[in-house]
Amino acid sequence: MTHPVKAAVFGTGSWGTAFAMVLADAGCEVTLWGRRAEIADAVNTTRTNPDYLPGIELPASVRATTDAAEALRGADFAVLAVPSQTLRANLAGWAPHLEPQTVLVSLMKGVELGTAKRMSEVIEDVTKISADRIAVVTGPNLAKEIAERRPAAAVVACRDESVARRLQAACHTPYFRPYTSTDVVGCELGGAVKNVIGLAVGIADGMGLGDNTKGSLITRGLAETIRLGVAMGADPLTFSGLAGLGDLVATCSSPLSRNHTFGTNLGRGMTLQETIAVTKQTAEGVKSCESVLDLARRHDVEMPLTETVVGIVHEGKPPLVALKELMSRSAKAERS
């Protein structure tokens, strides 16, 4: 008899915990790693994560630990669900415990500051393992809805299609439908840039600009994501799928989206520091907007919306001034 698939999930935030549930519901044995002993204890004794998913009962096949070596022992998959900018330092501590068969899976939607590396590239850099053993899960996956077992779809991407299919089988449940892809670059860019566009739409909503503005921002945001993706070798069709448009629409239209909520507070006139103070969880786009813009400049790609978000978030530009600048850019053909 074959043994059940074993998965280690690193990060006890809302998405790490929800994905641990998905894996368990799909039949995996799951060990959830967290740095805080009180959350690990709560998972093991009350079957809940009171800080991030209160009131959601976790399956019996999810247990928690603060010991990375224990979590990784015999793991077929090591799922990484920590804030993007902390990945490198964290992974350096976990890497010595990786076993030869373990596939690393990124749930993170960000681009590293300074290096402008995608998360799969950071994983490769730190662990020195082959890109064929690194996968990405992305799509319209708001953690709370998935934890409530509401229907959702996702993309599981790996350069090696057989690895993508193995991961697909390990997280396929009646409510979570994963599709496979080999376009890791496109899938990661779709996830990272949509957070930046989510901030832009949130700012517009906070300013009370209406649905025409929202529709325009989503569409033009997708256009600049595709421009960057094509310059980096991604398949443009990826961006019309779940990793691109699907994730973008969910992020830009849901009050559950951290980036949208963060942007809304900025649009209502709160300062960056005030907004950070009321935001309990990481809004990846706040830091990633700078690294996405860095990536765009390295590839000589124009990303005016991303530039506008960086101006508002990091350079203190008033949203109304930024909006006027954006709207007064020279006219051009839509597909140029």
C-alpha positions as CSV (number, residue, x, y, z in Angstrom):
1,M,0.0,0.0,0.0
2,T,1.3,3.5,-0.9
3,H,1.8,5.8,2.0
4,P,-0.4,9.0,2.2
5,V,1.2,12.1,0.7
6,K,2.9,14.1,3.3
7,A,3.0,17.9,3.2
8,A,4.7,20.5,5.4
9,V,3.1,24.0,5.3
10,F,5.4,26.8,6.5
11,G,3.3,29.8,7.8
12,T,0.3,29.8,10.0
13,G,-1.3,32.9,8.5
14,S,-4.8,32.7,6.9
15,W,-3.6,31.4,3.5
16,G,-1.1,28.9,4.9
17,T,-3.7,27.5,7.3
18,A,-6.5,27.4,4.6
19,F,-4.2,25.6,2.2
20,A,-3.2,23.1,4.9
21,M,-7.0,22.4,5.2
22,V,-7.2,21.9,1.4
23,L,-4.3,19.4,1.4
24,A,-5.8,17.5,4.4
25,D,-9.3,17.4,2.7
26,A,-7.5,16.0,-0.4
27,G,-6.1,13.1,1.7
28,C,-2.7,14.4,2.7
29,E,-1.0,14.2,6.1
30,V,-0.2,17.8,6.9
31,T,2.2,19.4,9.4
32,L,1.7,23.1,9.8
33,W,4.9,25.0,10.9
34,G,4.6,28.3,12.8
35,R,7.1,30.3,14.8
36,R,4.6,31.0,17.6
37,A,4.1,28.1,20.0
38,E,0.7,29.4,21.1
39,I,-0.7,29.1,17.6
40,A,0.8,25.6,17.2
41,D,-0.7,24.6,20.6
42,A,-4.1,26.0,19.6
43,V,-4.1,24.0,16.3
44,N,-3.2,20.8,18.2
45,T,-5.6,21.2,21.1
46,T,-8.6,23.1,19.8
47,R,-8.2,22.3,16.0
48,T,-8.5,26.0,15.2
49,N,-6.2,28.9,14.3
50,P,-7.8,31.6,16.6
51,D,-5.6,34.5,15.3
52,Y,-6.1,34.1,11.5
53,L,-9.2,31.8,10.9
54,P,-11.3,32.0,14.1
55,G,-14.3,29.7,14.1
56,I,-13.0,27.4,11.4
57,E,-12.4,23.8,12.5
58,L,-9.3,22.2,11.0
59,P,-9.2,18.5,9.8
60,A,-7.8,15.9,12.2
61,S,-5.0,15.2,9.8
62,V,-3.5,18.7,10.3
63,R,-1.1,19.0,13.2
64,A,1.2,21.9,14.1
65,T,4.8,22.3,15.3
66,T,7.4,25.0,15.8
67,D,10.2,22.5,14.7
68,A,11.1,22.9,11.0
69,A,13.1,19.6,10.9
70,E,10.1,17.7,12.3
71,A,7.7,19.4,9.8
72,L,10.0,18.4,6.9
73,R,10.7,14.8,7.9
74,G,9.4,12.6,5.0
75,A,7.6,15.5,3.3
76,D,6.6,15.1,-0.4
77,F,5.8,18.8,-0.6
78,A,7.0,21.8,1.5
79,V,4.6,24.6,1.0
80,L,5.9,28.1,1.7
81,A,3.3,30.7,2.9
82,V,5.3,33.4,4.6
83,P,5.4,37.1,3.6
84,S,7.5,37.4,0.4
85,Q,10.1,39.7,1.9
86,T,10.9,37.3,4.7
87,L,11.3,34.2,2.5
88,R,15.0,34.4,1.9
89,A,16.0,34.6,5.6
90,N,13.4,32.0,6.7
91,L,14.3,29.5,4.0
92,A,18.0,29.7,4.8
93,G,17.1,28.2,8.2
94,W,14.8,25.5,6.8
95,A,16.9,24.4,3.7
96,P,19.3,22.1,5.6
97,H,16.3,19.9,6.6
98,L,15.0,19.4,3.1
99,E,14.9,15.8,1.8
100,P,15.9,14.9,-1.8
101,Q,12.3,14.0,-2.8
102,T,10.7,17.2,-1.4
103,V,9.0,19.5,-3.9
104,L,8.9,23.2,-2.8
105,V,5.7,25.0,-3.4
106,S,5.3,28.8,-3.3
107,L,2.0,30.3,-2.2
108,M,3.6,33.7,-2.1
109,K,2.6,36.6,-4.4
110,G,5.5,39.0,-4.4
111,V,8.8,40.1,-5.9
112,E,11.8,40.4,-3.7
113,L,13.0,44.0,-3.0
114,G,16.5,44.7,-4.1
115,T,17.0,41.6,-6.3
116,A,13.6,41.9,-8.2
117,K,13.5,38.0,-8.1
118,R,10.3,36.1,-8.3
119,M,9.6,33.8,-5.3
120,S,10.6,30.6,-7.3
121,E,13.9,32.3,-8.1
122,V,14.5,33.1,-4.5
123,I,13.8,29.4,-3.6
124,E,16.2,28.2,-6.3
125,D,18.8,30.8,-5.1
126,V,18.7,29.7,-1.4
127,T,18.2,26.0,-1.7
128,K,20.2,25.4,-5.0
129,I,17.6,22.8,-6.0
130,S,16.5,22.4,-9.6
131,A,13.6,24.5,-10.9
132,D,11.9,21.2,-11.8
133,R,11.3,20.7,-8.1
134,I,9.8,24.2,-7.5
135,A,6.1,24.8,-8.0
136,V,3.7,27.7,-7.6
137,V,0.0,27.7,-6.5
138,T,-1.9,30.9,-7.6
139,G,-5.3,32.2,-8.6
140,P,-8.4,33.8,-7.1
141,N,-7.8,32.3,-3.7
142,L,-9.1,34.5,-0.9
143,A,-8.2,32.4,2.2
144,K,-11.4,32.9,4.2
145,E,-13.7,31.7,1.4
146,I,-11.5,28.6,0.9
147,A,-11.4,27.9,4.6
148,E,-15.2,28.0,4.5
149,R,-15.0,25.4,1.7
150,R,-16.6,27.7,-0.9
151,P,-15.9,26.7,-4.5
152,A,-12.6,28.0,-6.0
153,A,-10.2,27.2,-8.8
154,A,-6.4,27.7,-8.9
155,V,-3.4,27.1,-11.1
156,V,-0.6,24.8,-10.1
157,A,2.5,25.7,-12.1
158,C,5.8,23.9,-12.4
159,R,8.4,23.7,-15.2
160,D,8.1,19.9,-15.0
161,E,4.5,19.0,-15.9
162,S,4.6,15.7,-14.1
163,V,5.4,17.5,-10.8
164,A,2.5,19.9,-11.4
165,R,0.2,16.9,-11.9
166,R,1.3,15.3,-8.7
167,L,0.7,18.6,-6.8
168,Q,-2.7,18.9,-8.6
169,A,-3.7,15.5,-7.2
170,A,-2.5,16.4,-3.7
171,C,-4.7,19.5,-3.4
172,H,-7.8,18.6,-5.5
173,T,-11.0,18.6,-3.4
174,P,-14.7,18.9,-4.1
175,Y,-14.4,22.7,-3.5
176,F,-10.9,23.4,-4.7
177,R,-10.2,22.8,-8.4
178,P,-6.5,23.1,-9.5
179,Y,-5.5,23.3,-13.1
180,T,-1.9,22.7,-14.3
181,S,0.5,25.0,-16.1
182,T,4.2,25.0,-17.0
183,D,4.3,28.9,-17.3
184,V,5.8,29.6,-13.9
185,V,7.0,33.1,-14.9
186,G,3.5,34.1,-16.0
187,C,1.7,32.6,-13.0
188,E,4.1,34.3,-10.6
189,L,3.9,37.7,-12.3
190,G,0.1,37.6,-12.4
191,G,0.0,37.0,-8.7
192,A,2.5,39.7,-7.8
193,V,1.3,42.5,-10.1
194,K,-2.4,42.0,-9.2
195,N,-1.6,43.1,-5.7
196,V,-0.3,46.4,-7.0
197,I,-3.4,46.9,-9.2
198,G,-5.5,45.9,-6.2
199,L,-4.0,48.8,-4.3
200,A,-4.8,51.2,-7.2
201,V,-8.4,50.0,-7.4
202,G,-8.7,50.3,-3.6
203,I,-7.4,53.9,-3.7
204,A,-9.9,54.7,-6.4
205,D,-12.7,53.1,-4.3
206,G,-11.6,55.1,-1.3
207,M,-11.8,58.3,-3.3
208,G,-15.3,57.3,-4.5
209,L,-14.5,57.3,-8.2
210,G,-17.0,54.6,-9.2
211,D,-17.2,51.5,-11.3
212,N,-16.1,52.9,-14.7
213,T,-12.8,53.8,-13.0
214,K,-12.6,50.4,-11.4
215,G,-13.2,48.6,-14.8
216,S,-10.6,50.9,-16.5
217,L,-8.0,50.3,-13.8
218,I,-8.5,46.5,-13.9
219,T,-8.2,46.4,-17.7
220,R,-5.2,48.8,-18.0
221,G,-3.6,47.0,-15.1
222,L,-3.9,43.7,-16.9
223,A,-2.4,45.3,-20.0
224,E,0.7,46.4,-18.2
225,T,1.0,43.0,-16.5
226,I,0.9,41.3,-20.0
227,R,3.6,43.8,-21.3
228,L,5.9,42.9,-18.5
229,G,5.1,39.2,-18.8
230,V,5.8,39.0,-22.5
231,A,9.2,40.9,-22.0
232,M,10.1,38.2,-19.4
233,G,9.2,35.3,-21.6
234,A,5.7,34.4,-20.2
235,D,2.9,33.1,-22.3
236,P,0.4,36.0,-22.8
237,L,-2.5,33.6,-22.6
238,T,-1.7,32.9,-18.9
239,F,-2.9,36.4,-18.1
240,S,-6.4,35.7,-19.4
241,G,-6.6,32.7,-17.1
242,L,-7.0,32.1,-13.4
243,A,-3.5,33.3,-12.5
244,G,-4.0,36.6,-14.3
245,L,-7.6,37.9,-14.8
246,G,-9.1,35.5,-12.3
247,D,-6.9,36.6,-9.4
248,L,-7.0,40.3,-10.5
249,V,-10.8,40.4,-10.4
250,A,-11.1,38.7,-7.0
251,T,-8.5,41.1,-5.5
252,C,-10.0,44.2,-7.0
253,S,-13.6,43.5,-6.1
254,S,-13.5,41.9,-2.6
255,P,-13.5,43.5,0.8
256,L,-11.6,40.4,1.9
257,S,-8.6,41.5,-0.2
258,R,-5.8,43.0,2.0
259,N,-4.4,45.0,-0.8
260,H,-7.8,46.4,-1.8
261,T,-8.6,47.3,1.8
262,F,-5.1,48.9,2.3
263,G,-5.7,51.0,-0.9
264,T,-9.2,52.0,0.2
265,N,-7.8,53.5,3.5
266,L,-5.2,55.4,1.5
267,G,-7.8,56.7,-0.9
268,R,-9.9,57.9,2.1
269,G,-7.0,60.1,3.2
270,M,-5.2,58.0,5.8
271,T,-1.4,58.2,5.8
272,L,0.8,55.2,5.0
273,Q,1.7,54.8,8.7
274,E,-1.9,55.1,9.8
275,T,-2.9,52.5,7.2
276,I,-0.1,50.1,8.3
277,A,-1.3,50.5,11.9
278,V,-4.8,49.3,11.2
279,T,-3.7,46.5,8.8
280,K,-3.2,43.3,10.8
281,Q,-1.9,41.1,7.9
282,T,0.7,41.6,5.2
283,A,-0.6,43.5,2.1
284,E,2.1,42.2,-0.3
285,G,1.6,45.0,-2.9
286,V,2.8,47.7,-0.4
287,K,6.4,46.5,-0.7
288,S,6.1,44.6,-4.0
289,C,5.0,47.7,-6.0
290,E,8.6,49.0,-5.7
291,S,10.1,45.7,-6.8
292,V,7.6,45.3,-9.7
293,L,8.5,48.8,-10.9
294,D,12.2,47.8,-10.6
295,L,11.5,44.7,-12.7
296,A,9.7,46.8,-15.3
297,R,12.6,49.2,-15.6
298,R,15.1,46.4,-15.9
299,H,13.1,45.1,-18.9
300,D,12.4,48.5,-20.3
301,V,8.6,48.1,-19.9
302,E,6.2,51.0,-19.2
303,M,4.0,50.4,-16.2
304,P,2.2,53.8,-15.5
305,L,-0.3,52.3,-13.0
306,T,2.5,50.7,-11.0
307,E,4.4,54.0,-11.0
308,T,1.4,55.8,-9.8
309,V,0.9,53.4,-6.9
310,V,4.6,53.7,-5.9
311,G,4.2,57.5,-6.0
312,I,1.2,57.4,-3.7
313,V,2.4,54.7,-1.3
314,H,6.1,55.5,-1.0
315,E,6.6,59.0,-2.2
316,G,3.7,60.7,-0.4
317,K,2.0,61.9,-3.6
318,P,-1.6,62.9,-2.9
319,P,-4.0,60.5,-4.8
320,L,-5.8,63.4,-6.6
321,V,-2.5,64.7,-8.0
322,A,-1.5,61.2,-9.0
323,L,-4.8,60.7,-10.7
324,K,-4.5,63.9,-12.7
325,E,-1.0,62.9,-13.9
326,L,-2.3,59.5,-14.9
327,M,-5.3,60.9,-16.8
328,S,-3.2,63.5,-18.6
329,R,-0.7,61.1,-20.1
330,S,-0.4,61.4,-23.9
331,A,-3.2,59.7,-25.9
332,K,-2.3,56.5,-27.7
333,A,-3.8,53.4,-29.4
334,E,-5.2,50.8,-26.9
335,R,-2.9,48.0,-28.0
336,S,0.3,49.8,-28.1
